[in-house]
Amino acid sequence: MPERPELTALAFDYGLRQIGIASGQTVTGSASPLTVIPARDGQPDWQQVEKILKEWKPRILLVGLPLNMDGSESDFCARARKFARRLEGRFGIETRMVDERLSTREAKDRSGYRQSYRRDPVDNLAAQVIMETWLLEPERCVAP
């Protein structure tokens, strides 16, 4: 397998009320949760997104694709794809979709999640799982 270029990426766990964000980089193959930003009916504060992008300077953006367990597209996939296209269109950064099946469950398991989801969201941890999926299997990404 050819080596990938060294780059920083950001992953987004898209949701209607909040969006989790994680960072990752190909040099070490590591991913870290960053933050959870509020959204209103799936729309984030785009200035807040821009601020994060300017700080991290990613070369690629990744958005979780919420497929059904059988691999078919869920009803929510269209909204996640639209969000990904908006990211790419607004900021001119290559954006790819990553299969996010079970990312929230994995995030909850890792965190020992026991609280109310509203009080203790794990979206940034789910974004970290999305990032790790991409780092391990970049060929599984698709265009929005």
TISELUM-350797 format. One record per residue (C-alpha): residue number from 1; x, y, z. Coordinates in Angstrom, 2 decimals, padded with zeros to 5 digits, always signed. Each point is the difference from the previous one (the first is absolute). Layout:
N
{seq: NUM | u: X | v: Y | w: Z} $
...
//
This chain:
144
{seq: 1 | u: +000.00 | v: +000.00 | w: +000.00} $
{seq: 2 | u: +001.42 | v: +003.44 | w: -000.89} $
{seq: 3 | u: +000.78 | v: +002.38 | w: +002.83} $
{seq: 4 | u: -002.46 | v: +002.79 | w: +000.64} $
{seq: 5 | u: +001.16 | v: +003.59 | w: +000.14} $
{seq: 6 | u: +000.41 | v: +001.58 | w: +003.40} $
{seq: 7 | u: -003.12 | v: +001.98 | w: +000.76} $
{seq: 8 | u: -002.41 | v: +001.14 | w: +002.66} $
{seq: 9 | u: -003.68 | v: -000.86 | w: -000.26} $
{seq: 10 | u: -003.15 | v: +000.88 | w: +001.92} $
{seq: 11 | u: -002.92 | v: -002.38 | w: +000.45} $
{seq: 12 | u: -003.60 | v: +001.02 | w: +000.65} $
{seq: 13 | u: -002.70 | v: -002.07 | w: +001.68} $
{seq: 14 | u: -002.99 | v: +001.80 | w: -001.47} $
{seq: 15 | u: -003.20 | v: +000.43 | w: +001.98} $
{seq: 16 | u: -003.07 | v: +002.22 | w: +000.03} $
{seq: 17 | u: +000.71 | v: +001.49 | w: +003.46} $
{seq: 18 | u: +003.76 | v: -000.30 | w: +000.23} $
{seq: 19 | u: +003.01 | v: -000.95 | w: -002.06} $
{seq: 20 | u: +003.04 | v: -001.74 | w: +001.43} $
{seq: 21 | u: +003.44 | v: +000.84 | w: -001.38} $
{seq: 22 | u: +003.27 | v: -001.92 | w: +000.27} $
{seq: 23 | u: +003.46 | v: +000.52 | w: -001.43} $
{seq: 24 | u: +002.38 | v: -002.51 | w: -001.47} $
{seq: 25 | u: +003.23 | v: -000.14 | w: -001.91} $
{seq: 26 | u: +001.66 | v: -002.54 | w: -002.20} $
{seq: 27 | u: +003.53 | v: +000.40 | w: +001.40} $
{seq: 28 | u: -000.80 | v: -001.83 | w: +003.22} $
{seq: 29 | u: -003.33 | v: -001.49 | w: -001.06} $
{seq: 30 | u: -001.59 | v: +001.50 | w: +003.09} $
{seq: 31 | u: -003.38 | v: +001.61 | w: +000.64} $
{seq: 32 | u: -001.22 | v: +002.21 | w: +002.85} $
{seq: 33 | u: -003.42 | v: +001.38 | w: +000.91} $
{seq: 34 | u: -000.17 | v: +003.80 | w: -000.28} $
{seq: 35 | u: -003.40 | v: +001.44 | w: +000.79} $
{seq: 36 | u: -003.75 | v: -000.18 | w: -000.39} $
{seq: 37 | u: -001.65 | v: +002.98 | w: -001.65} $
{seq: 38 | u: -003.71 | v: +000.75 | w: +000.14} $
{seq: 39 | u: -002.17 | v: -000.27 | w: -003.09} $
{seq: 40 | u: -003.49 | v: +001.15 | w: -000.71} $
{seq: 41 | u: -001.88 | v: -002.47 | w: -002.18} $
{seq: 42 | u: +003.38 | v: -001.21 | w: -001.26} $
{seq: 43 | u: +001.41 | v: +003.47 | w: -000.69} $
{seq: 44 | u: +003.10 | v: +000.94 | w: +002.00} $
{seq: 45 | u: +001.25 | v: +003.48 | w: +000.63} $
{seq: 46 | u: +002.11 | v: +000.14 | w: -003.17} $
{seq: 47 | u: +002.27 | v: +002.67 | w: +001.52} $
{seq: 48 | u: +000.86 | v: -002.41 | w: +002.80} $
{seq: 49 | u: +000.78 | v: -002.70 | w: -002.57} $
{seq: 50 | u: +002.16 | v: +002.45 | w: -001.93} $
{seq: 51 | u: +001.91 | v: +000.92 | w: +003.17} $
{seq: 52 | u: +000.78 | v: -003.69 | w: +000.67} $
{seq: 53 | u: +001.09 | v: -000.53 | w: -003.61} $
{seq: 54 | u: +002.32 | v: +003.02 | w: +000.13} $
{seq: 55 | u: +001.55 | v: -001.23 | w: +003.22} $
{seq: 56 | u: +000.58 | v: -003.61 | w: -001.15} $
{seq: 57 | u: +000.61 | v: +000.59 | w: -003.73} $
{seq: 58 | u: -001.20 | v: -003.45 | w: -001.10} $
{seq: 59 | u: +000.67 | v: -001.28 | w: -003.51} $
{seq: 60 | u: -003.03 | v: -002.28 | w: +000.08} $
{seq: 61 | u: -003.34 | v: -000.02 | w: +001.81} $
{seq: 62 | u: -001.85 | v: -003.19 | w: +000.88} $
{seq: 63 | u: -003.70 | v: -000.29 | w: +000.74} $
{seq: 64 | u: -001.59 | v: -003.11 | w: +001.47} $
{seq: 65 | u: -002.42 | v: -001.78 | w: -002.32} $
{seq: 66 | u: -002.76 | v: -001.57 | w: +002.14} $
{seq: 67 | u: -000.61 | v: -003.21 | w: -001.93} $
{seq: 68 | u: -002.42 | v: -002.66 | w: +001.18} $
{seq: 69 | u: +001.54 | v: -003.17 | w: +001.40} $
{seq: 70 | u: -000.61 | v: -001.80 | w: -003.32} $
{seq: 71 | u: +002.00 | v: +002.68 | w: -001.84} $
{seq: 72 | u: -003.01 | v: +001.71 | w: -001.55} $
{seq: 73 | u: -000.45 | v: +003.75 | w: +000.34} $
{seq: 74 | u: -002.01 | v: +001.23 | w: +002.96} $
{seq: 75 | u: -002.48 | v: +002.86 | w: -000.31} $
{seq: 76 | u: +002.59 | v: +002.22 | w: +001.72} $
{seq: 77 | u: +002.71 | v: -000.64 | w: -002.64} $
{seq: 78 | u: -001.38 | v: +002.71 | w: -002.30} $
{seq: 79 | u: +000.32 | v: +002.61 | w: +002.76} $
{seq: 80 | u: +003.56 | v: -001.08 | w: +000.85} $
{seq: 81 | u: +000.95 | v: +000.11 | w: -003.70} $
{seq: 82 | u: -001.50 | v: +003.49 | w: -000.33} $
{seq: 83 | u: +002.01 | v: +001.16 | w: +003.02} $
{seq: 84 | u: +003.17 | v: -001.45 | w: -001.57} $
{seq: 85 | u: -000.67 | v: +001.77 | w: -003.31} $
{seq: 86 | u: -000.55 | v: +003.28 | w: +001.86} $
{seq: 87 | u: +003.30 | v: -000.40 | w: +001.84} $
{seq: 88 | u: +001.83 | v: -000.58 | w: -003.26} $
{seq: 89 | u: -001.82 | v: +002.80 | w: -001.80} $
{seq: 90 | u: +000.46 | v: +002.60 | w: +002.73} $
{seq: 91 | u: +003.61 | v: -000.71 | w: +000.85} $
{seq: 92 | u: +001.45 | v: -001.59 | w: -003.12} $
{seq: 93 | u: +001.48 | v: -002.94 | w: +001.92} $
{seq: 94 | u: -000.32 | v: -003.53 | w: -001.37} $
{seq: 95 | u: -002.77 | v: -001.75 | w: +001.91} $
{seq: 96 | u: -000.67 | v: -003.74 | w: +000.15} $
{seq: 97 | u: -002.60 | v: -002.19 | w: +001.66} $
{seq: 98 | u: +000.99 | v: -002.80 | w: +002.38} $
{seq: 99 | u: -002.18 | v: -002.92 | w: +001.09} $
{seq: 100 | u: -000.94 | v: +000.83 | w: +003.58} $
{seq: 101 | u: -001.99 | v: -003.09 | w: +000.95} $
{seq: 102 | u: +000.24 | v: -000.58 | w: +003.75} $
{seq: 103 | u: +002.28 | v: +003.03 | w: +000.56} $
{seq: 104 | u: -002.26 | v: +001.42 | w: +002.74} $
{seq: 105 | u: -000.24 | v: -003.37 | w: +001.73} $
{seq: 106 | u: +003.80 | v: -000.35 | w: -000.15} $
{seq: 107 | u: +000.38 | v: +003.53 | w: +001.39} $
{seq: 108 | u: -002.37 | v: -000.76 | w: +002.88} $
{seq: 109 | u: +001.83 | v: -003.25 | w: +000.78} $
{seq: 110 | u: +003.38 | v: +001.74 | w: +000.04} $
{seq: 111 | u: -001.18 | v: +002.80 | w: +002.25} $
{seq: 112 | u: -001.86 | v: -002.17 | w: +002.50} $
{seq: 113 | u: -003.03 | v: +002.07 | w: -000.94} $
{seq: 114 | u: -002.62 | v: -000.06 | w: +002.73} $
{seq: 115 | u: -001.51 | v: +003.49 | w: -000.15} $
{seq: 116 | u: -002.78 | v: +001.70 | w: -001.86} $
{seq: 117 | u: +000.94 | v: +000.51 | w: -003.63} $
{seq: 118 | u: -001.08 | v: +003.66 | w: +000.16} $
{seq: 119 | u: +002.19 | v: +000.71 | w: +003.04} $
{seq: 120 | u: +002.94 | v: -002.14 | w: -001.08} $
{seq: 121 | u: +000.19 | v: -000.29 | w: -003.82} $
{seq: 122 | u: +002.52 | v: -002.36 | w: -001.57} $
{seq: 123 | u: -000.14 | v: +001.46 | w: -003.51} $
{seq: 124 | u: +003.66 | v: +001.08 | w: +000.04} $
{seq: 125 | u: +000.96 | v: -003.55 | w: +001.03} $
{seq: 126 | u: -002.15 | v: -001.38 | w: -002.82} $
{seq: 127 | u: +001.85 | v: +002.38 | w: -002.36} $
{seq: 128 | u: +003.25 | v: -001.47 | w: +001.34} $
{seq: 129 | u: -001.25 | v: -003.50 | w: -000.93} $
{seq: 130 | u: -000.86 | v: +001.30 | w: -003.49} $
{seq: 131 | u: +003.52 | v: +001.40 | w: -000.30} $
{seq: 132 | u: +001.57 | v: -003.25 | w: +001.14} $
{seq: 133 | u: -002.04 | v: -001.90 | w: -002.60} $
{seq: 134 | u: +001.40 | v: +002.29 | w: -002.71} $
{seq: 135 | u: +003.55 | v: -000.29 | w: +001.30} $
{seq: 136 | u: -000.21 | v: -003.81 | w: -000.07} $
{seq: 137 | u: -002.00 | v: -000.39 | w: -003.22} $
{seq: 138 | u: +000.15 | v: +003.17 | w: -002.17} $
{seq: 139 | u: -001.22 | v: -001.93 | w: -003.02} $
{seq: 140 | u: -003.42 | v: -000.38 | w: +001.64} $
{seq: 141 | u: -000.73 | v: +003.73 | w: -000.41} $
{seq: 142 | u: -002.47 | v: +001.22 | w: -002.59} $
{seq: 143 | u: -000.86 | v: +003.36 | w: -001.51} $
{seq: 144 | u: -002.95 | v: +001.90 | w: +001.54} $
//
